[in-house]
Amino acid sequence: MVRVDPLDAGVPLANNELMTFQVSPSPSAASGFMTTLDRPKLRPLAASRFDHQGQPYALLQDPLGAFTSPVLVPLGAFIHVCRHFDGLTPLAEIPTRVQRATGQRLAAEVLERLVEQLDQAMVLDGPTFASFQETFRQSQHRPAALAGRSYAAEDATLRAQLQGYFRGAGGAGPLSHEGPGRSRRLRGVLSPHIDFRRGGPVYTWSYRELAEQADIDTFVILGVAHQPCRRHFALTLKDFETPLGVVRTDRQYVERIAAAAGEELFDDELVHRAEHSVEFQVVWLQYVLGKNRPFSIVPILVGSFHDHLQRGIDPIEDPQVRRFVDALKAAESASGKNVAYIGGIDLCHVGPEFGDPHPVDGQLQETVRRFDGAMLDHAAAADPAQWFQTAATVSNRWRVCGLAATYTMLHAIGPATGRLLRYDQALDDRRTCCVSFASMVFHTPEDPPGPERSTINAQTIA
């Protein structure tokens, strides 16, 4: 934890000045910050109040992991000074604004030091953060972010963990080792992105289908961007590392998408660094396909469609969304490969942990179950408009985090028929958090659906 020390600013304070603070400097800090930080801008960070030694602080954490130790900023300075770090307000105007609002004087040299230190800590969208971002962009591989946290970090242990989900309660059963058989017409699957501990058995149903029922060259993985994005979609060219090895990203495929939909789709590439929704799918693909069935991936993160919910429009009416969907289809056609889509999505998120006032009871679980049933019926019909409209009608009241990614996938796969394989809800012991998720497989209409493998978690969704 990096703690701010208001008594060690290194700059003399005039009477009645706001006290500033000390942030440990970073060796990568850029020089000449005043030429690029004359309109300082805070990055989107998680902030909460934290009392330390009787003093209130703002505790800042970075969802992207650019800095890993929390940064403590005195609460008064955070509220009265940092609130002006919006990327629009000139640095020279901030002391005047602060004095007008608080009656306290903020010396220019104190403010400049503050901005420099926040830049060094990567709290600001400044030169140090830009350097960090460029280093990530230049790297060829995206390292595993969740190994050792959400799943085992060693090859053998991880394989045993995943095998246990197939063979254990609620799992799809042992995998066949005969290789793909019946059909090449599988178009895709929906799979959870919840942690393996809670959702492992449900993952197995979609990945058994991929392993046993289709011979696929390239998997287009549409994950959920859980962090803010400037664009609706985020591309990357990086190969993905996991404890099971390295999976190659089809760079030519990704570049075709970018050429048609816009190079700005790489603007949010850093969001891939810590995001789990694609990484988890890569781990399962490696396990079920093994080393004898080479494949590549096209990793895509889909941001929020909240703006379309607010405007009350079908997202495909947005030219950016339409252009991206068209680019996906064109890239697949040009690839000449057998392509399948994977939607790494969860469904509803309810309970006090997500802002609801009351613990989750059986009635709410049944409400969620019925809502999910309606959503999944529209998904099975490959009807993106109704999938989105069902959530929009209730203003996405139940927080379907896979809303945009699934919508995009349903447009991309074209005419298809979906079949629900498994559905479940993960509820914590205190009933403060309930997340629902499912596995579903999609085939082209002329392709026979295959034998039924499952009831819906031994219950019927109606």
C-alpha positions as CSV (number, residue, x, y, z in Angstrom):
1,M,0.0,0.0,0.0
2,V,1.3,3.4,-1.0
3,R,0.4,5.9,1.8
4,V,0.3,9.6,1.2
5,D,2.2,11.6,3.8
6,P,0.8,15.2,4.1
7,L,3.7,16.2,6.3
8,D,6.5,15.4,3.8
9,A,5.6,17.2,0.6
10,G,9.0,18.7,0.2
11,V,7.4,22.1,-0.6
12,P,6.9,24.9,2.0
13,L,3.3,25.6,2.7
14,A,1.9,29.0,3.1
15,N,-0.5,29.8,5.9
16,N,-3.9,28.2,5.5
17,E,-2.8,26.2,2.5
18,L,-4.2,22.8,1.7
19,M,-1.7,20.1,2.7
20,T,-0.5,17.9,-0.1
21,F,1.1,14.5,0.1
22,Q,3.9,12.2,-0.9
23,V,3.5,9.3,-3.3
24,S,6.5,7.0,-3.7
25,P,8.1,7.9,-7.1
26,S,8.3,5.4,-9.9
27,P,11.6,4.9,-11.8
28,S,9.6,5.0,-15.0
29,A,8.3,8.5,-14.5
30,A,8.6,10.7,-17.5
31,S,10.4,14.0,-17.3
32,G,8.9,17.3,-18.4
33,F,5.5,16.3,-17.2
34,M,4.2,19.9,-17.3
35,T,4.2,19.9,-21.1
36,T,1.8,16.9,-21.2
37,L,0.0,17.2,-17.8
38,D,-1.2,20.8,-18.1
39,R,-4.7,19.4,-18.1
40,P,-4.4,16.5,-15.7
41,K,-6.8,13.6,-15.9
42,L,-7.6,10.9,-13.4
43,R,-7.8,7.4,-14.7
44,P,-11.0,5.4,-14.0
45,L,-10.1,3.8,-10.7
46,A,-12.0,2.3,-7.8
47,A,-12.1,4.7,-4.9
48,S,-13.3,4.1,-1.3
49,R,-12.9,5.8,2.1
50,F,-10.2,4.4,4.3
51,D,-9.4,5.6,7.8
52,H,-5.8,5.2,8.8
53,Q,-4.3,6.4,12.1
54,G,-7.3,8.5,12.8
55,Q,-7.2,10.3,9.4
56,P,-9.6,9.8,6.5
57,Y,-8.1,8.9,3.1
58,A,-9.4,8.0,-0.4
59,L,-8.1,4.5,-1.1
60,L,-7.5,4.1,-4.9
61,Q,-7.3,0.7,-6.6
62,D,-6.7,0.0,-10.3
63,P,-9.0,-2.6,-11.9
64,L,-6.5,-2.8,-14.8
65,G,-3.6,-3.6,-12.5
66,A,-1.3,-0.9,-13.8
67,F,-0.5,-0.4,-10.1
68,T,-1.1,-3.2,-7.7
69,S,-0.6,-1.6,-4.3
70,P,-3.5,0.7,-3.3
71,V,-2.7,4.4,-3.2
72,L,-3.9,6.4,-0.2
73,V,-4.7,10.1,-0.8
74,P,-5.9,12.4,2.0
75,L,-9.7,12.6,1.6
76,G,-9.8,16.4,1.7
77,A,-7.2,16.7,-1.1
78,F,-8.9,14.1,-3.1
79,I,-12.3,15.8,-2.9
80,H,-11.2,19.4,-3.3
81,V,-8.2,19.1,-5.6
82,C,-8.3,15.9,-7.6
83,R,-12.0,16.5,-8.5
84,H,-10.6,19.1,-11.0
85,F,-8.4,16.5,-12.8
86,D,-10.9,15.9,-15.6
87,G,-8.6,16.4,-18.6
88,L,-10.3,19.6,-19.4
89,T,-9.4,22.1,-16.7
90,P,-6.0,23.8,-17.2
91,L,-3.6,23.3,-14.3
92,A,-3.2,27.0,-13.9
93,E,-6.9,27.4,-13.1
94,I,-7.1,24.8,-10.4
95,P,-5.7,26.9,-7.5
96,T,-8.3,29.5,-8.1
97,R,-11.1,27.0,-8.2
98,V,-9.9,25.4,-5.0
99,Q,-9.6,28.7,-3.2
100,R,-13.1,29.7,-4.4
101,A,-14.6,26.5,-3.1
102,T,-12.7,26.1,0.2
103,G,-11.2,29.4,1.1
104,Q,-7.8,27.7,1.2
105,R,-4.7,28.6,-0.8
106,L,-3.0,26.0,-3.0
107,A,0.4,27.0,-4.1
108,A,1.3,26.4,-7.7
109,E,4.5,24.5,-6.9
110,V,2.6,22.2,-4.5
111,L,0.0,21.5,-7.2
112,E,2.7,20.7,-9.7
113,R,4.4,18.3,-7.4
114,L,1.1,16.6,-6.7
115,V,0.5,16.1,-10.4
116,E,4.0,14.8,-10.9
117,Q,3.7,12.3,-8.1
118,L,0.2,11.1,-9.2
119,D,1.6,10.6,-12.7
120,Q,4.4,8.6,-11.4
121,A,2.0,6.4,-9.4
122,M,-0.1,5.9,-12.6
123,V,-3.2,7.5,-10.9
124,L,-3.3,9.9,-13.8
125,D,-3.7,9.3,-17.5
126,G,-0.3,10.8,-18.1
127,P,3.2,10.0,-19.5
128,T,4.0,7.2,-17.0
129,F,0.8,5.4,-17.7
130,A,1.2,5.9,-21.4
131,S,4.7,4.3,-21.2
132,F,3.2,1.3,-19.3
133,Q,0.4,1.0,-21.9
134,E,2.9,1.1,-24.8
135,T,5.0,-1.6,-23.2
136,F,2.0,-3.9,-23.1
137,R,1.1,-3.1,-26.6
138,Q,4.5,-4.0,-27.9
139,S,4.5,-7.4,-26.1
140,Q,3.6,-10.5,-28.2
141,H,2.0,-12.5,-25.4
142,R,-0.8,-11.8,-22.9
143,P,0.3,-13.6,-19.7
144,A,-2.2,-15.5,-17.6
145,A,-3.8,-13.1,-15.1
146,L,-5.9,-15.5,-13.0
147,A,-3.6,-18.6,-12.8
148,G,-3.1,-19.4,-9.1
149,R,-6.1,-17.3,-8.1
150,S,-9.2,-18.6,-10.0
151,Y,-7.6,-21.8,-11.2
152,A,-4.5,-23.9,-10.6
153,A,-1.2,-22.5,-11.7
154,E,0.6,-25.8,-12.6
155,D,-0.2,-27.9,-15.7
156,A,-0.8,-31.2,-14.0
157,T,-2.8,-29.7,-11.1
158,L,-5.0,-27.7,-13.5
159,R,-5.7,-30.7,-15.7
160,A,-6.7,-32.7,-12.7
161,Q,-9.0,-29.8,-11.6
162,L,-10.7,-29.6,-14.9
163,Q,-11.1,-33.4,-15.3
164,G,-12.8,-33.3,-11.9
165,Y,-15.4,-31.0,-13.1
166,F,-16.2,-33.3,-16.1
167,R,-16.5,-36.3,-13.9
168,G,-18.0,-34.8,-10.8
169,A,-21.5,-33.9,-9.8
170,G,-23.3,-31.8,-12.4
171,G,-20.5,-32.4,-15.0
172,A,-21.0,-33.6,-18.5
173,G,-19.1,-36.8,-18.0
174,P,-15.7,-38.0,-19.2
175,L,-14.6,-36.7,-22.6
176,S,-14.5,-39.1,-25.6
177,H,-11.0,-39.4,-27.1
178,E,-12.2,-40.4,-30.5
179,G,-12.0,-36.9,-31.8
180,P,-14.8,-34.9,-33.6
181,G,-17.4,-36.9,-35.3
182,R,-20.8,-36.1,-36.3
183,S,-20.7,-32.6,-37.7
184,R,-18.7,-29.6,-38.8
185,R,-21.8,-27.4,-38.7
186,L,-21.5,-26.4,-35.1
187,R,-21.7,-22.6,-35.0
188,G,-20.8,-21.8,-31.4
189,V,-21.5,-22.1,-27.7
190,L,-22.4,-19.9,-24.8
191,S,-20.2,-20.7,-21.8
192,P,-19.9,-19.2,-18.3
193,H,-17.1,-16.9,-17.2
194,I,-17.8,-17.2,-13.5
195,D,-14.9,-18.7,-11.5
196,F,-14.3,-22.4,-11.9
197,R,-15.1,-23.2,-8.3
198,R,-18.7,-22.1,-8.7
199,G,-19.3,-22.7,-12.4
200,G,-16.9,-25.5,-13.3
201,P,-19.5,-28.3,-14.0
202,V,-21.5,-26.0,-16.2
203,Y,-18.5,-25.1,-18.4
204,T,-18.1,-28.8,-19.1
205,W,-21.3,-29.1,-21.1
206,S,-20.4,-26.5,-23.8
207,Y,-16.8,-27.7,-24.0
208,R,-17.7,-31.3,-24.4
209,E,-19.8,-30.2,-27.4
210,L,-16.9,-28.3,-28.9
211,A,-14.5,-31.2,-28.4
212,E,-16.7,-34.1,-29.6
213,Q,-19.0,-32.6,-32.2
214,A,-17.0,-30.2,-34.4
215,D,-13.6,-29.9,-36.1
216,I,-12.8,-26.2,-35.7
217,D,-9.8,-24.2,-36.9
218,T,-10.5,-20.9,-35.3
219,F,-12.5,-19.9,-32.3
220,V,-13.8,-16.3,-32.1
221,I,-14.1,-15.6,-28.4
222,L,-16.5,-12.8,-27.4
223,G,-15.8,-12.0,-23.8
224,V,-17.3,-9.3,-21.5
225,A,-15.2,-6.2,-20.7
226,H,-15.8,-5.7,-17.0
227,Q,-13.8,-2.5,-17.0
228,P,-14.7,0.8,-18.7
229,C,-13.9,1.0,-22.5
230,R,-13.9,3.9,-24.8
231,R,-15.2,1.7,-27.6
232,H,-17.9,-1.0,-27.7
233,F,-15.3,-3.6,-28.8
234,A,-11.7,-4.2,-27.9
235,L,-9.3,-6.2,-30.1
236,T,-5.8,-7.6,-29.4
237,L,-3.2,-9.3,-31.5
238,K,-1.5,-11.1,-28.5
239,D,-1.2,-14.8,-28.1
240,F,-2.6,-16.0,-24.8
241,E,-0.5,-17.8,-22.2
242,T,-1.9,-20.2,-19.6
243,P,-0.3,-22.9,-17.4
244,L,-1.3,-25.3,-20.3
245,G,0.8,-23.5,-22.8
246,V,0.4,-20.7,-25.4
247,V,-2.6,-20.3,-27.7
248,R,-1.9,-18.5,-31.0
249,T,-4.1,-15.5,-31.9
250,D,-5.0,-15.5,-35.6
251,R,-3.5,-12.0,-36.3
252,Q,-4.5,-11.9,-39.9
253,Y,-8.2,-12.6,-38.9
254,V,-8.0,-9.8,-36.2
255,E,-6.4,-7.4,-38.7
256,R,-9.2,-8.0,-41.2
257,I,-11.7,-7.0,-38.5
258,A,-9.8,-3.9,-37.7
259,A,-9.4,-2.9,-41.3
260,A,-13.1,-3.1,-41.8
261,A,-14.3,-1.8,-38.5
262,G,-11.6,0.7,-37.5
263,E,-8.1,0.6,-36.0
264,E,-9.5,2.4,-33.0
265,L,-10.7,-0.9,-31.8
266,F,-7.2,-1.4,-30.4
267,D,-7.6,1.7,-28.2
268,D,-8.8,-0.4,-25.3
269,E,-6.4,-3.3,-25.7
270,L,-5.1,-2.9,-22.2
271,V,-8.4,-4.0,-20.8
272,H,-7.5,-7.5,-22.1
273,R,-4.6,-7.6,-19.6
274,A,-6.6,-8.4,-16.5
275,E,-9.9,-9.5,-17.9
276,H,-10.9,-13.1,-17.2
277,S,-13.8,-13.7,-19.5
278,V,-11.6,-14.7,-22.5
279,E,-8.8,-16.2,-20.5
280,F,-11.1,-18.8,-18.9
281,Q,-12.4,-19.9,-22.3
282,V,-8.8,-20.4,-23.5
283,V,-8.0,-22.6,-20.6
284,W,-11.0,-24.9,-21.3
285,L,-10.2,-25.0,-25.0
286,Q,-6.6,-26.1,-24.3
287,Y,-7.8,-28.8,-22.0
288,V,-10.5,-30.4,-24.2
289,L,-8.6,-30.1,-27.5
290,G,-5.2,-31.0,-26.2
291,K,-2.0,-30.7,-28.2
292,N,-3.1,-32.9,-31.1
293,R,-5.7,-30.6,-32.4
294,P,-4.1,-27.2,-33.4
295,F,-6.4,-24.2,-33.2
296,S,-6.2,-20.4,-33.1
297,I,-8.3,-17.8,-31.4
298,V,-9.7,-14.4,-32.2
299,P,-10.0,-12.7,-28.7
300,I,-12.6,-9.9,-28.5
301,L,-13.9,-8.0,-25.5
302,V,-17.3,-6.5,-25.8
303,G,-18.1,-3.4,-23.7
304,S,-21.4,-2.1,-22.4
305,F,-24.4,-1.4,-24.5
306,H,-25.8,0.8,-21.8
307,D,-26.0,3.8,-24.1
308,H,-28.3,1.8,-26.4
309,L,-30.5,0.9,-23.4
310,Q,-30.7,4.6,-22.5
311,R,-31.6,5.6,-26.0
312,G,-34.1,2.8,-26.4
313,I,-32.7,1.5,-29.7
314,D,-31.6,-1.9,-31.0
315,P,-27.8,-1.7,-30.9
316,I,-27.6,-2.8,-34.6
317,E,-29.0,0.7,-35.4
318,D,-25.7,2.1,-34.1
319,P,-23.4,2.4,-37.2
320,Q,-20.4,1.3,-35.0
321,V,-22.1,-1.9,-33.9
322,R,-23.3,-2.6,-37.4
323,R,-19.9,-2.0,-38.9
324,F,-18.3,-4.4,-36.3
325,V,-20.9,-7.2,-36.9
326,D,-20.3,-6.8,-40.7
327,A,-16.6,-7.0,-40.2
328,L,-16.9,-10.2,-38.1
329,K,-18.9,-11.8,-40.9
330,A,-16.6,-10.6,-43.6
331,A,-13.5,-11.8,-41.7
332,E,-14.9,-15.3,-41.3
333,S,-15.8,-15.5,-45.0
334,A,-12.3,-14.4,-46.0
335,S,-10.6,-16.8,-43.6
336,G,-11.5,-20.0,-45.5
337,K,-11.5,-21.8,-42.1
338,N,-13.9,-23.7,-40.0
339,V,-14.9,-21.1,-37.5
340,A,-17.0,-21.3,-34.3
341,Y,-17.9,-18.6,-31.8
342,I,-17.7,-18.7,-28.0
343,G,-19.6,-16.3,-25.9
344,G,-17.9,-16.2,-22.5
345,I,-20.9,-14.8,-20.6
346,D,-22.8,-14.9,-17.3
347,L,-26.4,-14.0,-16.9
348,C,-28.1,-12.2,-13.9
349,H,-26.3,-10.7,-10.9
350,V,-28.6,-10.0,-7.9
351,G,-28.3,-9.4,-4.2
352,P,-26.8,-6.8,-1.8
353,E,-23.3,-7.3,-3.3
354,F,-24.7,-5.8,-6.5
355,G,-26.8,-3.0,-4.9
356,D,-30.0,-4.7,-4.1
357,P,-31.5,-3.8,-0.7
358,H,-32.4,-7.3,0.5
359,P,-30.8,-10.8,0.7
360,V,-31.6,-13.2,-2.1
361,D,-34.6,-15.4,-1.3
362,G,-36.2,-18.3,-3.1
363,Q,-38.8,-16.0,-4.7
364,L,-36.1,-13.8,-6.3
365,Q,-34.2,-16.9,-7.5
366,E,-37.3,-18.1,-9.2
367,T,-37.9,-14.7,-10.7
368,V,-34.4,-14.7,-12.1
369,R,-34.8,-18.3,-13.3
370,R,-37.9,-17.3,-15.3
371,F,-36.2,-14.2,-16.7
372,D,-33.2,-16.2,-17.7
373,G,-35.5,-18.7,-19.4
374,A,-37.1,-16.0,-21.5
375,M,-33.6,-14.6,-22.4
376,L,-32.3,-18.1,-23.3
377,D,-35.3,-18.9,-25.4
378,H,-34.5,-15.8,-27.6
379,A,-30.8,-16.9,-27.7
380,A,-31.9,-20.4,-28.8
381,A,-33.9,-18.8,-31.6
382,A,-30.8,-16.8,-32.6
383,D,-32.9,-13.6,-32.2
384,P,-30.5,-10.9,-31.0
385,A,-33.2,-8.2,-31.1
386,Q,-35.5,-10.0,-28.7
387,W,-32.6,-11.1,-26.6
388,F,-31.7,-7.4,-26.1
389,Q,-35.3,-6.2,-25.8
390,T,-36.2,-8.6,-23.0
391,A,-33.4,-7.1,-20.9
392,A,-34.1,-3.5,-22.1
393,T,-37.8,-3.8,-21.1
394,V,-36.8,-4.0,-17.5
395,S,-33.8,-1.6,-17.9
396,N,-31.5,-4.6,-17.4
397,R,-32.8,-4.8,-13.9
398,W,-31.1,-8.1,-13.2
399,R,-27.7,-7.0,-14.6
400,V,-27.1,-9.4,-17.4
401,C,-23.4,-8.8,-17.9
402,G,-23.3,-10.9,-21.0
403,L,-26.0,-8.9,-22.7
404,A,-23.8,-7.1,-25.3
405,A,-21.4,-10.0,-26.0
406,T,-24.3,-12.5,-26.6
407,Y,-26.1,-10.0,-28.8
408,T,-23.0,-9.6,-30.9
409,M,-22.5,-13.3,-31.2
410,L,-26.1,-13.9,-32.2
411,H,-25.7,-11.5,-35.1
412,A,-22.4,-12.9,-36.1
413,I,-23.4,-16.6,-36.3
414,G,-26.3,-15.9,-38.6
415,P,-29.2,-18.4,-38.9
416,A,-28.8,-21.0,-36.2
417,T,-30.7,-23.1,-33.6
418,G,-29.6,-23.1,-30.0
419,R,-30.0,-25.9,-27.5
420,L,-29.7,-25.3,-23.7
421,L,-27.3,-27.8,-22.1
422,R,-27.1,-26.7,-18.5
423,Y,-28.2,-23.9,-16.3
424,D,-27.3,-23.0,-12.7
425,Q,-27.3,-20.3,-10.1
426,A,-24.4,-19.7,-7.7
427,L,-25.6,-18.3,-4.3
428,D,-23.3,-17.5,-1.5
429,D,-24.0,-18.6,2.1
430,R,-25.0,-15.2,3.3
431,R,-27.4,-14.8,0.3
432,T,-25.8,-11.5,-0.6
433,C,-24.7,-12.6,-4.1
434,C,-26.4,-14.7,-6.7
435,V,-25.1,-15.2,-10.3
436,S,-26.8,-17.2,-12.9
437,F,-25.0,-18.8,-15.9
438,A,-25.6,-21.5,-18.6
439,S,-24.1,-23.6,-21.4
440,M,-25.8,-23.6,-24.8
441,V,-24.7,-24.9,-28.2
442,F,-25.7,-23.6,-31.6
443,H,-25.9,-25.4,-34.9
444,T,-26.8,-24.3,-38.4
445,P,-30.6,-25.0,-39.1
446,E,-29.9,-27.9,-41.4
447,D,-27.6,-29.6,-38.9
448,P,-29.4,-32.2,-36.6
449,P,-29.2,-31.1,-33.0
450,G,-27.8,-34.3,-31.7
451,P,-28.9,-36.3,-28.6
452,E,-30.1,-34.6,-25.5
453,R,-27.4,-34.7,-22.8
454,S,-29.0,-32.8,-20.0
455,T,-32.0,-31.4,-18.2
456,I,-31.7,-27.8,-17.1
457,N,-30.0,-28.5,-13.8
458,A,-32.8,-31.0,-13.0
459,Q,-35.3,-28.2,-13.3
460,T,-37.4,-26.7,-16.1
461,I,-37.0,-23.0,-17.0
462,A,-40.4,-21.6,-17.9
